[in-house]
């Protein structure tokens, strides 16, 4: 019984240490920032990036990428959707640079909530919705299988996050 308790204590200590390492790695790059020349944080998304326009991705600017970053990942989702979370864009293995161009495919695209591997523009059925653009600086190139969904990507990047930045855009259909 004493041996089992020792094992459990050692196992818990290891888990706590690993958790602290992951958290401290993410805090090191906490000054990473995400912005767009097309809209302000918590501002309205221009129509051309939505279903009522061209449904293309906006340009994004990434500043303060921490040293040691090997790749970036991006998730765009709508937590206000009736389903609870509509995923508009999943991209990973993005080369480290200061931004993502408008109407681009910056890396490997995962599967969105429409079942496609591309950007799907905001198209809320009623009212104004919030669209979260989340970029992650990672300590490795993921080289994952094609067609990942958001939960799979989040699981894969968890221990590799150096920093995270977020930009929120709003949209209401006219």
Steps between C-alpha positions, in 0.01 A plus 500: 500500500791736581652436155171589329475827696860589404419429136186717511691787667779481240246484218310805632823695552600428141162609367508824701854575377400439138195725539714780643753467217227525235340800674832681541589437133174666394558795737846571351340616174205677660576822313411350162230707330255434216338778298354565157526800269135433406335537844570593861485258794129464590416696185280410204633261238475653152237332283751367246625246759147362557238295316348826376826591331787297354538270804879541500724511805617839625867590522640444850809656656691308767743690722719389787546141382727343764848373423503126444171498310513236226144531365167673553145366522175693456142427599206725413170415666161640600403413858163676453376244246185308587707179509723657765810535284525531123854456371572720198868430440768263626858547377824352629866463398495869405856624440620753756453849359338827594165433344243322292406654168141571400345224288778254573569145610785557747550137605332160521122547531292292736128426473252773595142453625376493139709188446737679261870578515486874442397834647125544534386860549277610787129460426300526823133406453385759755656784695864596537756226566861511623771342288815402685828483308749315722862462398744271681881512489629142520839351583483253209366443152210261561505293178161351591264306279287703262140582584526560874208655683529769768496262804774284343714806431450640850607168648808480277620857568436495878852412617666707224343845556756775559249786470143575396334815369137572422305742283120528505292627212124558505248444224124532452336425165337791322 
